[in-house]
Amino acid sequence: MVDADTKRWLRAIAGDNNVLDADIDLRLYEYDGGVDKHRPEVVVFPRGTEDVVKIVNLARERKVPFVGRGAGTGLSGGVIPRAGGIMISFARMNRILEIDLENERIVVEPGVVNLDVTLAVQAQKYFYAPDPSSQRACTIGGNVAENAGGPHTLAYGVTTNHVLGLEAVLPDGSVIQIGGKAQDTPGYDLVGLLTGSEGTMALVTKIVLRLMRQPELVKTTLAIFDSTEHAGNTVAEITARAITPVAVEMLDGVMLRMVEEATHAGYPMDAAAVLLIELEGLAEAVEEQVEQVREACMACGAREFRIARDAAERDLLWKGRKNAFGAVGRVSPFYYVQDGVVPRTRIAETLRFIGEVSEKYGLAISNIFHAGDGNMHPIILFDARKPGELEKAQHAGEEILSYCVSVGGSITGEHGVGMEKMELMGKLFTPESLDMIGKFKNLFDPTCLLNPGKVLPTGRGCMEIHQKPLTASNML
């Protein structure tokens, strides 16, 4: 319970204009991009690390749960304040602190928007590689918490491959600096531990990122298929030919028609699936690889292979991919996004299984995903206004993720576990492994005040008293 005195202290720390507690304001912070809801009791916007330390110390002294929040674009309920309490929003800690192009580094606060990192350095022909589909809105702090990926991480890796150093506030109020600008630092890889810890171990207040030089040549291609199975098999065929594109994205017919109607990106409305494939590097190598990719696509049954003629056409194709979720919103009032991972060789059969789940539950499921690394994103369309449809969507999602695990995959590739997938952790990890994860959580946060009720299944998290049961009133 956040009482009036605690709120007064928060205003003294952050300023009156940086604290929200009116019901109409709190409604904007009760959800993320998933399907669950729970309202915080107060939202505070720190202006720097010193404010974060004071807020954490206040919460600790008064035994009030607290959770950090970036832009709220997450898809697993990671920032839902399950136990109420204080929400610490980093939206106003959004400064780029240092650009060091000579060493290909940039230092940012957690509220910096992902795309703004690249925009800050692109005139000097540099970029920041991890590019989630929400990159125009999502923040670096949230990317670090979830270890976000994106289309171009097939070649470049996910967020953890580009985070070199962190400043973070621990749940006891102490501040740590780990890693740095150097390529490698001695000791345990605490940067790697905190990257992807889903905001359950520390609140990150400063991030050192790796920058990369823009490639000499970029080629974007579109392979068009009359069969989703042929499209899925093509991904494995490209890999078998020792070709590593920077991106291989797949859209099935249901999805590409929604996208095309919304964005007019140039996707064929009658296709069963398309692969958006991008290659980049030295000009000679890219030109050769484009032809190799063409051969692989045609050998696997592609009916057409297009190459973007210029930057404008390339941008249009990517506009369709990046704005896909918005396109879904034009067709369905609600949707539930999954994030399972399967080996590339199992994509085709996984798509068949998703089709069977769609028929079983009577719900349309569209597919748009990072095919290059087998990161499936089935989007389950439903109407929460109809009794039982949300529950059907959740059961369908659970079956899909369970299947992903059964073929050697995982329940998440980039969206995180949060509260949406926590009960599935037992399908992926042994009891001993879950206990070890719990020990790490307890080590950093023994009182379980920081983002409680996440990642670990019910009964295995620390201080279960903070966890609130999921009820219909907490969901859409």
N, C-alpha and C positions, 0 to 999 in steps of 0.2 A: 504494500500500500504506500503510495506516494502522498504524504500528507502536505498540508499547506505550508508548513515550516520548511520542508524539503524543497518545495517549489520556490520559496523565497530565497533559499540558499542558491538554487540553480540560477535564478535571475541575478543574484549578486555576482556569481561567477561569470556568466556569459552575457549578461545584459538583458534588459526587458524585451528587446526586439528579437532575441535569439532563444526564446522559450515559448512553446505553444502548449496550452492545456485546454483550450475550448473544444467542445465536442465536435464541432464542425471541422476544425483543423485536424483533430486526431483521426477522423475518419479517413483522411488522405494517407495515413501512415499505418493502416491496419492490414495491408496486403502487399504482395509483390506480384510477379508475373505468374504465380501458380494459382491454386484454387482455394487455399486456406486463408482464413482471416483471424486476427485477434488484435484488439486495439491497445496501444500503449497508454499509460496514464499521463505521460508528459513527454514532449519532444524538445531536445535541447541541441543547439547548433554551436559547437565549440569553434573558436577562432584560431586555435593553435594547440600545440602539444600541452602547454601549461594548463589550458582550460580542461583538456581531456583528463589530465592527472587529477585535477580538483574534483571533477565530476565523478570519476571512478572512486576516489577516496570518500566522497560524500555517500555514494551508493553503498560502498563497503561498510562504512560506519553505521549506516541505517539499515543494513541488510536488505537492500532493495535490488531486485534483478535489473540488469541493464543489457542492452543489445546495440551494436553498431549498425549503421545503415548507410549505403551509398545512394544509388539512384533508384533502388527498388525494382530493378529489371530482372532480378534473379527468378529462377523457375522451379525452385524446390522448397520454398517456404523458409529459406535460410534466415531472413531478417524479420520473420513474424515474431512479435514479442509474446511468446506463448504464456509467459507468466506475468504479463503486464509490465509494470515498472517503467523505467526510464529508457527512452530511445535516444541514442546519440547519433545525430545525423551529421555526416561529414560533407554535406553539400556546399558549405561555405568555406571549407578548407580546400580550396581549388586552385592554388597557385603552382605554377611551374617555378621551382626554386633555382634551378641551375641547368644550363645547357652546355655540355662539354663535348663539342663535336670532335676535337682532336683525339679524345679517348673514346668516342662513340658512346657517351653516357648522357643521361638526363635524370634529374632529381625532381620529384613531384610530390605534392600532397595527395592524400587519398581521394579527394573529391574532384580531381582533374578528370575530365571526360576522355575516354580512350582515344577517340579520333583527334582530339585537340593535341595530343602528343605528336602525331604525324604532321598535323597542320603547322605546328611550331617549327618543324625542321625540314619540311619538304622542299622549300626554296633552295636549301643547301644540298638537295638530293639525298636526304636520309628519310627513314621511316621507322615506325614501331610495328613489329611483325604481328603479334596476336591481334586478331580482328573479329571479335564476336559479331554476330549479326546485329546486335544492339549497340554497336560501337559508337553511334551518334549520340547515345544517351548514357550507356553504362560507364561507370567510373573505374579508375585504376584500383582503388581500394577494394571495390567489390570483385574485380577481376582477380586480385591477389587472394582474397578470401576463398573464392570458388575455384581457383586455378583454371580460369576460363580459357577456352580454345578459340575456334573460329575456322573459316574455310581454309585459310592459308597456313594453318599449323601442320598440315601434312608434311611439308618440307622444313618449316621453321621451328616447329615445336609449340607447346602451350605456354601459358604465362610463366610457369616456374623456370622455363629455359631462358627467360629474359629478365628475371628479377635477380639483381646482384646484391642488394642490401636493403635492410628495413630498419626503421625506427618504430618501436611499438611500446604501448603502455600495457603492462600486465594487470591482472585483476587486483593485485595488492597495491596498485598505484605507482609502482616503480617503472622506470623507463629504460629500455634496452636498445642498443645499437648493434646490429648483427650484419655480417657481410660488409660490402662497400663497393667502391669502384673497381677494385682489383678483380682480376679474372677468377681468382680463387683465394680463399682465406683459410687459415688453419682451424682445427677444431671440428666439432660436430656441425653438420649442415642444418643449423637452426632456421636459416632462410627457407630451405626446402620444407622443413617441418611446418612452419607457419603458413607457407603458401599452400592453399588448399585446405586449411584447417577450419574453414567456414565460419570464422568469427567466433569460435568457441574457446580460444586460448589466449588471445590478445587483441588489442585494438591498434591497428597499424596507422601511424601518423606521418610517415615519410617513406618514400620508395625510390630506390636507385634502379633505373631501367637500362637495358642494353638497346642501343640504336643500331640500325643496319643501313648500309648504302643501297640506294635504289639500283635495280638491275639495269643492264645495258639494253635488254629487249624483253618485252612482255607480249605473249600471244595468248589470246583467249579463244577457245573453241567451244562449239556446241554440237554434241552428237545426239541424234534423234532416233528413237527406237519405237517399234510397234509392240514391244514386249518388255515388261519390267524385269523379267528373268534375264533376258539378253543384256539389259543395261547393267544388272548386278554382276553378271559374269564378266562383263567388260572390265570392271574395276580390277578383278583378280588377274585378268589377262594383261593389263597394262603393267601391273606390278611384276608379273612373271617375265616380262620383257625387259626388266631392269630399268624401267623409266619411272622417275619420281617427279610428277608434276607438283607445283606448289599448292594446287587445289584440285579436288575432284568432288563436285557437288552433284547430287542426284535429286530430281524432282519427279514424282510420279504424275500420271495424267490428271488425277483429281487436283493436285496442288498446282501444276503448271497452268491449268485452265483458270484457277482462281487468281493466280499471279498475273497472267496475261490480261485478264479482264480489268485488273486494277492498275497495271503499270504499262501495258503495251510495250513490253520489252522485246518482243519478237519471237516468243516461244510458240511452236506450232500447236494449235488448239486440239488437233486430232491425234496427237502422239500419246503413246502409253507411258513414256518416260523420256527424260533428257538427261544427259550428263554435261555439266558445265565444267570444262577442264582448262586449267591455266598453267602455262609453262613460262619460266623466265630464267634469265642468265645471260651468258655470252651469246651474241647474235647467231653465230654459226651453229652452236650447239642447240639453241632453241629451234631454229629452222629444221634441223635434222630430227629433233624429237617430235615436232608437230607431225611430220610425215609418219614417224613410227606409231604415234598415237592414232593417226588416221587409219593406218593398216590394222591396228588392234581393234578399233571400233568396227570397222567394216567386216573383219573376220568374225566378230561376235554378233553380227546381224543388224548393225546400224543401217537405217535406210538413207540417212543423210549425214554429212559432216561439214559443218560450217566453221569458217575462221572469221572472227571479227575484223572488219576492214580497217578500222581506225579506233582511236581512243574513245570517241563518242559512242560507237557501237559497243565497245567493250564495257563502258560505264553503264549503258542501258541494260545489258545482260546482267550485270552485277546489281543494278538497281532492282531488277525483278527478284533476285535471290535475297538481297538484304531487306526488302520490304515485304517478304512473304507473310509474316505474321499479321501485318496490317491488312493484307489482302484476305486472309482468313476471316478477319473480323467483319468483312463486308458480307460474308456468306452465313456465318454461324454466330449467334450471340455469345457463346462460350466455347472455349476449347482447352484441352488438357494436353500439354506437351510432355513427351517422354524423352529419355536420354540414354537408352541402352547402347551398349557396345558389343559388337560381334567381330570375329575374325573376318577379313575381307572375303575369304572363300565361302563364308556362310551367309553373305548378304542376300542372295537370291532366295534361299530357303526361308530366311527370316521374313522377307517380304511376303512370301506365301503364307506363313503363319500369321502375320499381321492381318492379311486378308481374311483368314479363317476367324480370327478374333472379331473382326468387324462384322462378319455375318452372324456370329454367335450372339453378339450383344445388340445387333441391329443399330449400330452406330457407324457413321462414315468416319474413316480414318485415312488421312492423307499423309504422304511421306515426303519429307525434304530433309536431306541429311548430308553429313560429311562422309561421303562414300569412301574416300581415300583411306581413312583410318577406321572405317566400320562404325562410326558414331551415328547411330540411328536416331532420328527425331520423328517418330510417328506422332501425328497431331490428331487427337481424338475429338471430334466435333460432337457437342451435346447441348442441351438446353436445360439449365439448372432450374428453370421455372416449372419444368415438368417433374412431378414427384418420382424419385428413384433414378433419374438420369445421371446425376452426379455420381452416385454410388456405382452405377453401371460403368461409367467412364473410368472410375478408379479401379474397379475390378479388372477391366480390360487392360489398363496400364500395368497392373500387377502381373497379369498373365504374360504380357509381352516382355517385361523385364525378367521374369523368371525363366522364360525361354532363352533370353540372351545369356543368362548365366549358364544354362544347361548346355549351350554349344561352345562354352569356353570364353564367354564375354563377361560383361560387368553391368551393374545397374546404373552407372553414370559415367559419362566421359568428360563432361565439362560443367554440367548444371549443379553438381553437388548432391549430397544426400538430404541435407536439411531435415525437415519433418515429414516430407512426402514419401521418402524412400527408407526411412530409418528402420521400419519393421522388416524390410527385405534384407538388411545387412546380414542376418543369420543365414541366408542362402549363399552368401558370398564368402563369409569368414567363419572359421571355427570358433567355438566358445573361448578358447584360449587366446585367439587373436583379438576377439572383441574385448576381452578383459584387459589386454595390453593397450588397446586404444583408450579404454576407460582410465587406465593408470596415467596416460599422458594428459588426459583432460584434468584429472585430479591433481596432477603435479602443478599445472599452470593455474588451476582454478579450484582449489579445495573446497570452497564454500558454494560452488556452482551458482554464482550470481551472474556470470557472463553467458548470455544466450543459452539458457537452460532448455532442456527438452529437445535437443537436436542430435543428429548423427547416429547415436547408439539406440538400439531397440529399447522399448519400455521395459523397465526392470534392470537394465544394465547401466543406465546413466547415473551420474552422481546426484545425490539429494533429490530423489524422485518427487519430493514434496513440492518442488518448484514447477513440475510439469503439470499442465492442465490437460484433461482429457479432450479429445477431439469430439465435438458435438455438432449437430446440424447448425446451431447458431454461430459456430466459429467458422463455417464454410460459406461459400457462395450460395 
